[in-house]
Amino acid sequence: MNRQRARLQPVKERASAPSGCLPGTRLDILQLIANWVLVQNPSHEGCNVFWLYGPAGSGKSTLATTVANRYCAGPEQLGAFLFLDRTSAERRDPTIVVRTLAYQLGRSDSRVGAAILKAIEENPDITGSPLRYQFLKLLIEPLNALDGSERPVVLVLDALDECDNSEERKQLFEVLANDTAKLPSIVRFFITGRTEYDIVTAFEQHSHILSHPLVVSSSSSHEDILLYLRDQMAKIRSEKKFLSLGTDWPGNHRIHQLADRASGLFIWAATAVRFIWGYNPEKRLEILLHAKTVDSEVELKLDVLYKTALESIGTWDDTDFVAEFRKVLGIILAAKNPLSPAAIDRLSHTSQDIIPSIHTISLLGCVLTQSPTVHVLHPSFANFLLDPRRCGRDIWFIDLAIHNCHLALRCLHVLDQTLQYNFRGLSLSSTGWNDGLTEEISYACNFWVKHVCAVKEEVASLTEPLDIFMFQHLLHWIEAMSILRRSRETIKSLKSLFIWATVRINSLYLAVLEFNFGSTESAARSKTPPRAHIRWLPIHTDFCRLDRTASITDLYKCFTIHSHYQCSI
């Protein structure tokens, strides 16, 4: 299994399993799914894909978790569960879907595992192959090793809409729409997502895909939210026993009022509960019940809830707090991967007179998770802050362009303060070189280029830091990426930087990076950091002798005269 993990490189598993549906809720839809899994409804014959779609906050992920717990998690179950997440660089990558599902399947059945391992040995570079070929070799053919009379195999893919907008996203949707029809008859593929145009276009008019909407306005959704709120209010009464809230607090009438305001949105109900579960639950409940009401449109309901939660903090006339709020939330929303509070501090502070970010984050517990990394509880809150029309106040609006530029500068600063020749003190024969780097250094190495390339205007502030980095630390960064086992990403990153530079700043010393990637790619594949450093050294030495007045011919020559040298090492 370790061999499979090393070759397939699946995403890391959750640190803790999330909870599914509260017992007694979602009974209708769960029964429909059960009938589909077991083909107990003649209309489901031949439908091996179930696509559950609905608006943000309708409870799709909770249902996906429940399905996975029921059909994939037990010792006698065979299946796989993967959730996508746009806040995670790893989990929003469409290319991880097939190989992660394959890894989990191989772990749950030795026959499937043996077939997957054989496919890997016959195709060593299969993770770099087109998704359709991966789907064939890692899922369709290995699953054919199972007896057709066995229990169903259930694959769960949650939040399909959260994957990157890229060519690979389009390929993934095509594979899921077309190639899933070729899976063995015992396989069921359960997919959730929002009704984004490209998903709808890919999935419509396929006879093997059963599409089902999650209707938030149904009476069953209202009853389920009532049940959920009663359960959570009882837990609040139990935990806050010294407040003498009363055995029936908050009363049936007020619970119904909360359920009415939720309008079938489970994320509204869950966020409201987290808000009420504060120092003074009665006061917070009254704040929610007296907030301005709106029509039942999903977005408006969520906006009113988020505004109420933010207003309750009560410190918006404090300019220091407002500045800290915008800085911390800007980093959280602009980050390409969720960061811990400590890493946020190290990437954001520019002086010793600092306020720990957790001081601000702790005030936003109803909309942010805090451990081990910080991220919004639901994408709808990020969308609220990123849209000035929705959030309605300048102090709440987060301009991603500004914060991407800030993070780009802070990443370059962290690397400038850290990187130097062989900064881990390794040798060519070192065996313990892959111990990793600190969180903020790792983040800066992995994502500085992405943040730079996200800056479309006001690029002048980046020119000098990029000068320093490219002339002093390019080689050191390649070494660090080797330590992180991300050497292949250096070439992709530098290509992206070249495209950005030629459009935005037309810098010759950056533009020249494009010319000789074919020969320099071998350097990025070095097995140890010092060897990576040595491969690039002749190029970088001449490169650093040049100044900004050098001609494009001189710069080109710097990269090309060493082609044969690199390839011979």
C-alpha positions in Angstrom: 0.0 0.0 0.0 2.9 2.3 0.6 4.1 1.7 -2.9 0.6 2.7 -4.2 0.6 5.8 -2.1 4.0 6.9 -3.3 3.1 6.3 -7.0 -0.5 7.6 -6.9 0.1 10.6 -4.6 -3.5 10.8 -3.3 -4.7 13.7 -1.3 -4.2 13.5 2.5 -7.1 12.2 4.5 -9.1 14.3 6.9 -7.7 14.8 10.3 -11.1 14.0 11.8 -14.2 12.6 10.2 -17.1 15.1 9.8 -20.5 14.3 11.1 -23.3 13.3 8.8 -27.0 14.0 9.0 -28.7 14.2 12.4 -30.6 10.9 13.0 -34.2 11.3 11.9 -33.5 14.0 9.3 -33.2 13.8 5.5 -35.1 10.5 5.5 -36.8 11.0 2.1 -33.6 11.7 0.1 -31.6 9.1 2.0 -34.3 6.5 1.1 -34.1 7.5 -2.5 -30.4 7.1 -2.5 -30.6 3.7 -0.8 -33.1 2.6 -3.5 -30.7 3.8 -6.2 -27.7 2.0 -4.6 -29.6 -1.3 -4.4 -31.6 -0.7 -7.7 -34.9 -1.2 -5.9 -36.7 1.2 -8.2 -37.2 0.0 -11.8 -36.7 3.6 -13.0 -33.2 3.5 -11.7 -32.2 0.6 -13.9 -29.0 1.5 -15.7 -28.4 4.6 -13.7 -25.0 4.1 -12.1 -24.4 7.9 -11.4 -26.5 9.9 -9.0 -26.0 13.7 -9.3 -27.4 15.6 -6.3 -27.4 19.3 -7.0 -28.6 22.3 -5.0 -27.7 25.9 -3.9 -24.9 26.8 -1.5 -25.8 25.9 2.1 -28.5 23.3 1.3 -26.7 20.4 3.0 -25.2 18.6 0.0 -21.9 17.9 1.8 -23.6 16.6 4.9 -25.6 14.2 2.8 -22.5 13.1 0.9 -20.8 12.4 4.3 -23.8 10.3 5.4 -23.8 8.3 2.2 -20.0 7.7 2.5 -20.4 6.6 6.2 -23.2 4.3 5.3 -21.7 2.6 2.2 -17.9 3.2 2.2 -16.6 3.4 5.7 -17.4 0.0 7.3 -15.1 -3.0 7.4 -17.3 -4.9 5.1 -17.8 -2.0 2.7 -16.0 -1.3 -0.5 -15.9 2.2 -1.7 -14.2 5.6 -1.7 -15.0 9.1 -0.6 -13.4 12.4 -1.8 -14.4 15.9 -1.1 -13.1 18.9 -3.1 -12.4 22.3 -1.6 -11.5 25.5 -3.5 -9.6 26.8 -0.5 -7.1 24.0 -0.7 -4.5 23.9 -3.6 -4.5 20.1 -3.4 -8.2 19.5 -3.1 -9.2 21.9 -5.9 -7.0 20.1 -8.4 -9.1 18.0 -10.8 -6.1 15.7 -11.5 -6.2 14.2 -8.0 -9.8 12.8 -8.3 -9.1 9.6 -10.1 -5.9 8.6 -8.4 -7.3 9.4 -4.9 -10.4 7.3 -5.5 -8.2 4.5 -6.9 -5.9 4.6 -3.8 -8.9 4.3 -1.4 -10.4 1.5 -3.4 -7.2 -0.4 -3.5 -6.9 -0.1 0.2 -10.3 -1.6 0.8 -10.0 -4.7 -1.4 -6.9 -6.7 -2.1 -8.1 -7.8 -5.6 -8.7 -4.2 -6.7 -5.4 -3.2 -5.0 -3.4 -5.8 -6.9 -5.0 -4.8 -10.2 -4.2 -1.1 -9.5 -0.6 -1.9 -8.6 -0.2 -3.9 -11.8 -1.5 -0.9 -13.8 1.0 1.4 -12.0 3.9 -0.9 -12.7 2.9 -1.2 -16.4 2.4 2.6 -16.6 5.0 4.2 -14.3 4.0 7.8 -15.3 0.2 7.1 -15.1 -0.4 10.1 -12.8 0.7 12.3 -15.6 -1.5 10.6 -18.2 -4.8 12.1 -19.5 -7.7 11.6 -17.0 -9.6 9.4 -19.4 -6.6 6.9 -19.5 -6.3 7.1 -15.7 -10.0 6.4 -15.3 -9.7 3.3 -17.5 -6.5 1.9 -16.0 -7.1 2.8 -12.3 -10.8 2.4 -11.9 -12.6 0.6 -14.8 -10.2 -2.3 -15.3 -9.3 -2.9 -11.6 -13.0 -2.9 -10.7 -13.7 -5.5 -13.3 -11.7 -7.9 -11.1 -14.7 -8.0 -8.7 -17.4 -10.6 -8.9 -20.6 -9.1 -10.4 -22.7 -10.7 -7.7 -21.1 -8.8 -4.8 -22.4 -5.9 -2.8 -22.4 -2.5 -4.6 -19.3 -0.5 -4.7 -20.1 3.2 -3.9 -17.8 6.1 -4.9 -18.7 9.4 -3.4 -17.4 12.7 -4.9 -18.5 15.8 -2.9 -18.5 19.4 -4.1 -17.6 18.8 -7.7 -18.1 22.6 -8.4 -15.1 23.4 -6.1 -12.4 22.1 -8.5 -10.3 24.6 -10.5 -11.4 26.3 -13.6 -8.9 24.7 -16.0 -8.6 22.4 -18.9 -8.3 19.5 -16.5 -11.7 20.5 -15.0 -13.3 20.1 -18.4 -11.6 16.8 -18.9 -12.8 15.5 -15.5 -16.4 16.5 -16.3 -16.2 14.7 -19.6 -14.9 11.6 -18.0 -17.5 11.6 -15.2 -20.3 12.2 -17.7 -19.2 9.7 -20.4 -16.8 7.1 -19.0 -18.7 6.3 -15.9 -21.1 4.4 -18.1 -18.3 1.9 -18.7 -18.0 1.0 -15.0 -19.0 -2.5 -13.9 -22.7 -2.8 -13.1 -22.0 -3.1 -9.3 -20.4 0.3 -9.1 -22.4 3.4 -8.0 -21.0 6.9 -8.4 -22.6 9.5 -6.1 -21.7 13.2 -7.0 -22.8 16.4 -5.4 -22.3 20.0 -6.6 -23.9 23.3 -7.5 -25.6 23.8 -10.9 -22.7 25.6 -12.6 -23.0 25.8 -16.3 -20.2 23.5 -17.3 -21.4 20.8 -15.0 -25.0 21.0 -16.2 -23.8 21.0 -19.8 -21.6 17.9 -19.2 -24.2 15.9 -17.2 -27.4 16.6 -19.1 -29.0 14.1 -21.5 -27.0 11.1 -20.2 -29.3 8.1 -19.6 -27.0 6.6 -17.0 -27.0 9.7 -14.8 -29.9 10.2 -12.3 -30.1 13.9 -11.6 -31.9 15.0 -8.4 -32.4 18.5 -7.0 -32.1 19.3 -3.3 -35.1 21.5 -2.8 -34.6 23.9 0.1 -38.2 25.1 0.1 -39.8 21.7 0.7 -41.8 21.0 3.9 -39.4 18.1 4.7 -36.4 20.5 4.7 -38.3 22.8 7.1 -39.1 19.9 9.5 -35.5 18.6 9.4 -34.2 22.1 10.4 -36.8 22.2 13.2 -35.4 18.8 14.5 -31.9 20.0 14.1 -32.5 23.3 16.0 -34.3 21.5 18.9 -31.4 19.1 19.2 -28.8 22.0 19.2 -30.8 24.2 21.7 -30.9 21.2 24.1 -27.1 20.9 23.9 -26.8 24.6 24.5 -29.0 24.4 27.6 -27.0 21.5 28.9 -23.6 23.2 28.4 -24.7 26.6 29.7 -26.3 25.1 32.8 -25.1 27.9 35.1 -27.2 30.4 33.1 -30.5 28.8 34.2 -32.0 29.0 30.7 -35.0 26.9 31.6 -35.9 23.3 30.7 -37.8 24.3 27.6 -35.5 27.2 26.5 -35.8 28.9 24.0 -39.4 27.7 23.6 -41.2 26.1 20.7 -42.3 29.4 19.2 -38.8 30.9 18.9 -37.4 27.7 17.5 -40.1 27.9 14.8 -39.1 31.5 14.2 -35.5 30.5 13.6 -36.6 27.6 11.3 -38.7 30.1 9.3 -35.7 32.4 8.9 -33.6 29.5 7.7 -35.9 28.9 4.7 -34.6 25.4 4.3 -30.9 26.4 4.4 -29.0 24.1 6.7 -25.9 26.3 6.6 -28.1 29.2 7.9 -29.3 27.0 10.7 -25.8 25.7 11.5 -24.3 29.2 11.4 -27.1 30.6 13.6 -26.5 27.8 16.2 -22.8 28.6 16.3 -23.7 32.3 16.8 -26.1 31.6 19.6 -23.6 29.3 21.3 -21.7 32.3 22.7 -21.2 33.8 26.1 -24.8 35.0 26.3 -27.1 32.7 24.2 -30.3 34.5 25.1 -28.9 37.9 24.0 -27.6 36.4 20.8 -30.9 34.6 20.0 -32.7 37.9 20.4 -30.2 39.6 18.1 -31.0 37.0 15.4 -34.8 37.1 15.9 -34.9 40.9 15.6 -32.6 41.2 12.6 -34.1 42.6 9.4 -36.0 39.9 7.6 -35.9 39.3 3.9 -37.6 37.2 1.3 -36.6 33.6 1.1 -34.0 33.9 -1.7 -31.0 31.9 -0.7 -28.3 34.7 -1.1 -30.3 37.3 0.7 -31.0 35.0 3.7 -27.3 34.3 4.1 -26.3 37.9 3.7 -28.6 39.1 6.5 -27.2 36.3 8.7 -23.6 37.2 8.0 -24.3 40.9 8.5 -26.0 40.2 11.9 -23.0 38.0 13.0 -20.5 40.7 12.0 -22.4 43.5 13.6 -22.6 41.6 16.9 -18.9 41.9 17.3 -19.5 45.5 18.2 -16.1 47.0 17.5 -16.4 48.4 14.0 -15.8 52.0 15.3 -12.3 50.9 16.3 -10.0 51.6 13.4 -7.3 49.3 14.7 -9.7 46.4 14.8 -11.1 47.2 11.3 -7.5 47.2 9.9 -6.7 43.9 11.6 -10.0 42.3 10.4 -9.3 43.3 6.8 -5.7 42.2 7.0 -6.4 38.8 8.5 -9.5 38.0 6.5 -7.6 39.2 3.4 -4.9 36.6 4.0 -7.5 33.8 4.8 -9.4 34.5 1.6 -6.4 35.0 -0.7 -4.4 32.1 0.6 -4.0 29.3 -1.9 -4.0 26.7 1.0 -5.5 27.1 4.5 -2.9 28.4 7.0 -2.6 28.1 10.8 -2.9 31.2 12.9 0.8 31.1 13.6 1.6 31.0 9.9 -0.8 33.8 9.2 1.1 35.9 11.8 4.5 35.1 10.2 3.2 36.0 6.7 1.4 39.2 7.7 3.4 41.0 10.4 5.9 43.6 9.4 7.0 44.8 12.9 7.5 43.5 16.4 4.5 45.4 17.6 1.9 42.8 16.6 -1.5 41.5 17.5 -1.8 37.7 17.1 -4.3 36.9 14.4 -6.1 34.4 16.7 -7.2 37.4 18.7 -9.3 38.6 15.7 -10.2 35.1 14.4 -11.6 34.1 17.9 -14.3 36.8 17.5 -15.5 35.1 14.3 -16.1 31.6 15.5 -19.5 31.4 13.9 -18.1 31.8 10.4 -14.5 30.6 10.7 -12.8 27.4 11.8 -9.7 27.9 13.9 -7.8 24.6 14.2 -5.6 23.3 12.9 -5.9 25.8 10.0 -8.2 28.7 9.5 -10.8 28.8 6.8 -14.3 29.9 6.2 -17.0 27.4 7.3 -18.8 27.8 4.1 -17.9 29.3 0.7 -20.9 31.6 0.9 -19.3 33.7 3.6 -16.2 34.2 1.3 -18.5 35.2 -1.5 -20.3 37.6 0.8 -17.0 39.4 1.8 -15.7 39.5 -1.8 -18.8 41.2 -3.3 -19.1 44.8 -2.2 -22.8 44.8 -3.2 -23.5 41.9 -0.9 -21.6 42.9 2.2 -22.7 46.5 1.8 -19.9 48.1 3.9 -16.4 49.1 2.8 -15.0 47.9 6.1 -16.2 44.3 5.3 -15.2 44.2 1.7 -12.1 42.2 0.9 -10.4 43.2 -2.3 -8.5 40.0 -3.4 -6.3 42.0 -5.8 -4.8 44.0 -2.9 -4.3 41.0 -0.7 -2.7 38.9 -3.4 -0.2 41.6 -3.9 0.4 41.8 -0.2 0.9 38.0 0.1 3.2 38.0 -2.9 5.4 40.7 -1.2 5.3 38.8 2.1 6.2 35.5 0.5 9.2 37.1 -1.2 10.2 38.7 2.1 10.0 35.4 4.0 12.1 33.7 1.3 14.6 36.6 1.2 15.1 36.3 5.0 15.4 32.5 4.9 17.0 31.2 1.7 20.7 30.9 1.2 23.0 28.3 -0.3 22.4 24.8 1.1 20.5 26.4 4.0 19.7 23.0 5.4 23.4 22.0 5.6 23.0 18.9 3.3 25.4 16.9 1.2 24.9 14.9 -1.9 24.7 11.7 0.2 22.3 13.1 2.8 19.4 10.8 3.6 17.4 13.0 6.0 16.9 16.0 3.7 13.1 15.6 3.2 12.1 16.5 6.7 10.2 19.5 5.4 10.3 23.2 6.1 8.3 25.4 8.4 4.7 26.1 7.4 5.2 29.7 6.3 8.4 28.9 4.3 6.8 25.9 2.7 3.8 28.1 1.8 6.0 30.9 0.4 8.0 28.4 -1.7 4.9 26.8 -3.2 2.8 29.8 -3.8 4.8 33.0 -4.3 4.5 32.7 -8.1 0.8 32.2 -8.0 0.4 35.3 -5.9 2.6 37.3 -8.2 0.7 36.2 -11.2 -2.6 37.1 -9.6 -1.5 40.8 -9.5 -2.9 42.5 -12.6 -2.5 46.2 -11.7 -0.1 48.2 -9.5 2.8 45.8 -10.3 5.4 48.5 -9.6 5.6 47.5 -5.9 6.8 44.0 -7.0 9.6 45.0 -9.3 12.3 45.5 -6.8 11.5 42.5 -4.6 11.5 40.4 -7.8 14.8 41.8 -8.8 16.3 40.8 -5.5 14.8 37.3 -5.6 15.6 36.4 -9.1 19.3 37.6 -8.9 20.0 36.3 -5.3 17.6 33.4 -4.5 16.4 31.7 -7.6 18.8 28.8 -7.1 18.1 28.7 -3.4 14.4 28.4 -4.1 15.0 25.5 -6.5 16.8 23.8 -3.6 14.0 24.4 -1.2 11.4 23.0 -3.7 13.6 19.9 -4.0 13.4 19.5 -0.2 9.6 19.8 -0.4 9.5 17.2 -3.2 8.0 19.8 -5.5 10.9 20.0 -8.0 8.6 19.4 -11.0 6.5 22.4 -10.0 9.5 24.8 -10.5 9.3 24.6 -14.2 5.6 25.2 -14.3 5.9 28.1 -11.9 8.7 29.7 -13.9 6.7 29.4 -17.1 3.7 31.1 -15.5 6.0 33.8 -14.2 7.4 34.3 -17.7 3.9 34.8 -19.2 3.0 37.3 -16.4 6.3 39.2 -16.7 6.1 39.7 -20.4 2.6 41.0 -20.2 2.8 43.0 -17.0 6.4 44.4 -16.7 8.2 43.2 -19.8 11.3 42.5 -17.7 14.1 40.9 -19.8 15.7 39.1 -17.0 12.4 37.4 -16.2 11.3 36.8 -19.8 14.5 34.9 -20.6 13.4 32.2 -18.2 11.2 30.9 -21.0 14.0 30.2 -23.4 15.6 27.0 -22.1 13.1 25.2 -20.0 13.7 22.0 -21.9 17.3 21.7 -20.8 16.7 23.1 -17.3 13.9 20.7 -16.5 16.4 18.0 -15.8 17.7 20.1 -12.9 14.3 20.3 -11.4 14.1 16.4 -11.3 17.2 16.1 -9.1 16.9 13.5 -6.4 18.6 15.6 -3.7 18.7 19.3 -3.0 22.5 19.8 -3.4 22.4 18.1 -6.8 19.6 20.4 -7.9 21.7 23.3 -6.9 24.7 22.0 -8.8 22.8 21.5 -12.0 21.6 25.1 -12.1 24.8 26.7 -10.8 26.6 27.3 -14.1 23.5 29.0 -15.5 22.8 31.0 -12.4 26.4 32.2 -12.0 26.4 33.8 -15.5 22.9 35.0 -15.0 23.8 37.0 -11.9 26.8 38.6 -13.6 24.4 40.4 -15.9 22.7 43.7 -15.2 19.4 45.1 -16.3 21.0 46.8 -19.3 21.9 43.4 -20.8 20.6 42.7 -24.2 18.1 39.9 -24.8 20.8 38.1 -26.8 23.1 38.2 -23.7 20.4 36.9 -21.5 19.4 34.2 -23.9 23.0 33.1 -24.2 23.3 32.8 -20.4 20.7 30.1 -20.5 21.6 28.3 -23.6 25.4 27.9 -23.5 25.0 25.4 -20.6 22.5 23.1 -22.1 24.9 20.2 -22.8 26.5 20.7 -19.3 23.2 20.3 -17.5 22.1 17.2 -19.4 25.4 15.5 -18.8 25.1 15.7 -15.0 
